[in-house]
């Protein structure tokens, strides 16, 4: 839980207010995973590290559905989620400290948007992990391509997703890879020219249009389509060679 009430309000005060208004009982009628919840103050223990991961995920998922704009649209559930995810928020803020002098507020603000817009009908597992990684990706995308609107074209890549194999990272059992983070790391370590890495993002964003994709990107960059293919292949080869170092860096 956040100790600073300026971040998401006072946790003890929030628990007291929600318990007095019978919110745990009301939430339980909306989400089976919360049946038997007597106090909001019991929630941290229900999602603690020692708890069965599937059970903890169900609890977080239930709160996401209650907090989401197209769910129960409950702002109090959003505040509870921010507190429950505070450990991950603070870890992410530490990692992204170079992006802003007020990075904790930036992360909390973006996470709030991710919770409100979370596609809970489609993404039905790993809620906490997905929310934090979604937040990280959006913030890193802003660092990679400042001024561009938030675009969901390159998202967290599941190991079984064809995009994962197409970018030719490595297969990781039961894990996800943040493609934007990987490309930012590669650019920062001189693995490949940043413009080539950004071109890979464009190729992934516009996939599905056959060879027309490469021609459009070539036109945008003012180069020949063969040059796009050559730079793409060169960047992918560099990423393949560097993948052990990247995986070690993020382990």
C-alpha positions as CSV (number, residue, x, y, z in Angstrom):
1,X,0.0,0.0,0.0
2,X,1.2,3.5,-0.7
3,X,2.3,5.3,2.5
4,X,1.9,8.8,0.9
5,X,-1.9,9.6,0.8
6,X,-1.2,12.2,-2.0
7,X,-0.7,9.3,-4.4
8,X,-4.0,7.4,-4.2
9,X,-5.5,8.6,-0.9
10,X,-5.0,7.1,2.6
11,X,-5.4,3.3,2.6
12,X,-6.8,3.1,6.1
13,X,-9.3,5.8,5.4
14,X,-10.3,4.1,2.2
15,X,-10.8,0.8,3.9
16,X,-12.9,2.4,6.6
17,X,-15.1,4.3,4.2
18,X,-15.8,1.4,1.9
19,X,-16.4,-1.1,4.7
20,X,-18.9,1.3,6.3
21,X,-20.8,1.7,3.1
22,X,-21.0,-2.0,2.5
23,X,-18.9,-2.0,-0.6
24,X,-17.3,-5.5,-0.1
25,X,-20.8,-7.1,-0.1
26,X,-21.8,-5.1,-3.2
27,X,-18.7,-6.1,-5.1
28,X,-19.2,-9.7,-4.2
29,X,-22.6,-9.7,-6.0
30,X,-20.8,-8.4,-9.1
31,X,-17.7,-10.7,-9.0
32,X,-17.7,-14.3,-7.7
33,X,-14.0,-14.1,-6.9
34,X,-14.9,-11.6,-4.1
35,X,-17.6,-13.7,-2.5
36,X,-17.0,-13.9,1.3
37,X,-15.1,-10.6,1.3
38,X,-15.9,-8.9,4.6
39,X,-13.5,-6.0,4.5
40,X,-11.5,-4.2,1.9
41,X,-8.6,-4.5,4.3
42,X,-8.5,-8.2,3.6
43,X,-7.7,-7.7,0.0
44,X,-3.9,-7.3,0.3
45,X,-3.6,-10.7,2.0
46,X,-5.7,-12.2,-0.8
47,X,-3.2,-11.1,-3.5
48,X,0.0,-11.5,-1.5
49,X,3.0,-13.4,-3.0
50,X,2.4,-16.5,-1.0
51,X,-1.2,-16.9,-2.2
52,X,-2.0,-19.2,-5.1
53,X,-1.3,-17.1,-8.2
54,X,-4.5,-18.1,-9.9
55,X,-6.6,-17.1,-6.9
56,X,-4.8,-13.8,-6.6
57,X,-5.2,-13.2,-10.3
58,X,-9.0,-13.8,-10.0
59,X,-9.2,-11.2,-7.3
60,X,-7.3,-8.6,-9.3
61,X,-9.3,-9.4,-12.4
62,X,-12.6,-9.0,-10.4
63,X,-11.5,-5.5,-9.3
64,X,-10.4,-4.6,-12.8
65,X,-13.8,-5.4,-14.2
66,X,-15.4,-3.4,-11.4
67,X,-13.1,-0.4,-12.0
68,X,-13.1,-0.4,-15.8
69,X,-15.2,2.2,-17.6
70,X,-17.1,-0.5,-19.5
71,X,-17.5,-2.6,-16.4
72,X,-19.1,-1.5,-13.2
73,X,-17.3,1.9,-13.6
74,X,-16.5,2.1,-9.9
75,X,-13.8,4.7,-9.0
76,X,-13.3,3.3,-5.6
77,X,-12.3,-0.1,-7.0
78,X,-9.7,1.9,-9.1
79,X,-8.2,3.4,-5.9
80,X,-8.1,0.0,-4.3
81,X,-6.3,-1.4,-7.3
82,X,-3.7,1.3,-7.3
83,X,-2.9,0.5,-3.7
84,X,-2.8,-3.3,-4.4
85,X,-0.4,-2.7,-7.3
86,X,1.8,-0.2,-5.4
87,X,4.8,-2.5,-5.2
88,X,4.8,-3.0,-8.9
89,X,4.2,0.7,-9.5
90,X,7.1,1.7,-7.4
91,X,9.4,-0.8,-9.0
92,X,8.4,0.5,-12.5
93,X,8.9,4.1,-11.4
94,X,12.4,3.3,-10.3
95,X,13.2,1.6,-13.7
96,X,11.7,4.6,-15.6
97,X,13.1,7.3,-13.4
98,X,15.1,8.8,-16.4
99,X,11.8,9.7,-18.1
100,X,10.6,12.3,-15.6
101,X,11.4,14.1,-12.5
102,X,8.0,13.2,-11.2
103,X,7.9,9.6,-12.5
104,X,5.8,8.1,-9.8
105,X,2.9,10.4,-10.6
106,X,3.4,9.7,-14.3
107,X,3.2,6.0,-13.8
108,X,0.2,6.2,-11.5
109,X,-1.6,8.4,-14.0
110,X,-0.9,6.1,-16.9
111,X,-1.8,3.0,-14.9
112,X,-5.1,4.7,-14.0
113,X,-5.8,5.0,-17.7
114,X,-4.8,1.4,-18.4
115,X,-7.2,0.2,-15.7
116,X,-10.1,2.3,-16.9
117,X,-9.6,1.1,-20.5
118,X,-8.5,-2.5,-19.8
119,X,-10.1,-5.0,-22.3
120,X,-11.3,-7.4,-19.6
121,X,-13.7,-9.2,-21.9
122,X,-10.8,-10.3,-24.1
123,X,-7.7,-10.4,-21.8
124,X,-8.7,-12.7,-19.0
125,X,-5.5,-13.6,-17.1
126,X,-2.3,-12.1,-15.7
127,X,-4.2,-8.8,-14.9
128,X,-1.6,-7.2,-12.7
129,X,1.3,-8.1,-14.9
130,X,-0.5,-7.0,-18.1
131,X,-1.5,-3.7,-16.5
132,X,2.0,-2.9,-15.4
133,X,3.6,-3.9,-18.7
134,X,1.0,-2.0,-20.7
135,X,1.8,1.1,-18.6
136,X,5.5,0.6,-19.1
137,X,5.0,0.1,-22.9
138,X,3.0,3.3,-23.3
139,X,5.5,5.3,-21.4
140,X,8.5,3.8,-23.3
141,X,6.7,4.4,-26.6
142,X,6.5,8.1,-25.7
143,X,10.3,8.0,-25.0
144,X,10.9,6.2,-28.3
145,X,8.6,8.2,-30.5
146,X,7.7,11.5,-28.7
147,X,4.6,13.3,-30.0
148,X,2.9,10.2,-31.4
149,X,-0.5,9.3,-30.1
150,X,-1.0,6.1,-28.1
151,X,-1.3,3.3,-30.5
152,X,-1.9,-0.3,-29.5
153,X,-0.5,-1.8,-32.6
154,X,2.6,-3.3,-30.9
155,X,1.5,-4.8,-27.7
156,X,2.8,-7.3,-25.2
157,X,3.7,-10.4,-27.1
158,X,2.7,-13.8,-25.9
159,X,5.2,-16.6,-26.7
160,X,2.6,-18.3,-28.9
161,X,1.7,-15.1,-30.8
162,X,3.0,-15.1,-34.4
163,X,4.4,-11.6,-33.9
164,X,6.7,-13.0,-31.2
165,X,8.3,-15.4,-33.7
166,X,8.2,-12.8,-36.5
167,X,10.4,-10.4,-34.4
168,X,12.5,-13.5,-33.7
169,X,13.2,-12.9,-30.0
170,X,13.6,-16.2,-28.1
171,X,10.9,-18.5,-26.7
172,X,10.4,-18.1,-23.0
173,X,8.1,-20.6,-21.2
174,X,5.2,-19.0,-19.3
175,X,6.4,-15.4,-19.8
176,X,5.8,-12.3,-21.9
177,X,8.3,-10.1,-23.7
178,X,7.9,-6.4,-23.9
179,X,8.9,-5.7,-27.5
180,X,9.2,-1.9,-27.1
181,X,11.4,-2.4,-24.0
182,X,13.6,-4.8,-26.0
183,X,14.0,-2.4,-28.9
184,X,14.7,0.5,-26.6
185,X,17.4,-1.6,-24.8
186,X,18.9,-2.6,-28.2
187,X,19.0,1.1,-29.4
188,X,20.6,2.2,-26.1
189,X,23.3,-0.5,-26.3
190,X,24.2,0.1,-29.9
191,X,22.9,-3.3,-31.0
192,X,21.3,-1.7,-34.1
193,X,20.7,1.8,-35.3
194,X,17.7,3.3,-33.6
195,X,16.1,4.3,-36.9
196,X,16.2,0.6,-38.0
197,X,14.6,-0.5,-34.7
198,X,11.9,2.1,-35.2
199,X,11.4,0.8,-38.7
200,X,10.8,-2.7,-37.2
201,X,8.1,-1.2,-35.1
202,X,6.5,0.3,-38.2
203,X,6.7,-3.0,-40.0
204,X,4.9,-4.7,-37.1
205,X,2.3,-1.9,-36.8
206,X,1.4,-2.1,-40.5
207,X,1.6,-5.9,-40.9
208,X,-1.2,-7.6,-42.8
209,X,-0.9,-5.6,-46.0
210,X,1.7,-7.9,-47.7
211,X,4.5,-6.3,-49.7
212,X,2.6,-3.0,-49.8
213,X,3.7,-2.5,-46.2
214,X,7.4,-2.3,-47.1
215,X,6.7,-0.1,-50.1
216,X,4.7,2.4,-47.9
217,X,7.4,2.5,-45.3
218,X,10.0,2.9,-48.0
219,X,8.1,5.9,-49.4
220,X,7.8,7.4,-45.9
221,X,11.5,7.1,-45.4
222,X,12.5,8.1,-48.9
223,X,14.4,4.9,-49.6
224,X,14.1,1.9,-51.9
225,X,12.0,-1.1,-50.8
226,X,15.0,-3.3,-51.1
227,X,16.8,-1.0,-48.6
228,X,13.9,-1.6,-46.2
229,X,14.3,-5.4,-46.5
230,X,18.1,-5.1,-46.1
231,X,17.9,-2.9,-43.0
232,X,15.1,-5.1,-41.6
233,X,17.2,-8.3,-42.0
234,X,20.3,-6.6,-40.6
235,X,18.4,-5.4,-37.5
236,X,16.8,-8.8,-36.9
237,X,20.1,-10.5,-37.2
238,X,21.6,-8.1,-34.7
239,X,18.7,-8.8,-32.3
240,X,19.1,-12.5,-32.6
241,X,22.7,-12.2,-31.7
242,X,22.1,-9.9,-28.8
243,X,19.1,-11.8,-27.3
244,X,21.1,-13.6,-24.6
245,X,22.5,-10.3,-23.3
246,X,19.0,-8.7,-23.3
247,X,17.4,-11.6,-21.5
248,X,20.2,-11.5,-18.9
249,X,19.7,-7.7,-18.5
250,X,15.9,-8.1,-17.8
251,X,16.1,-11.3,-15.8
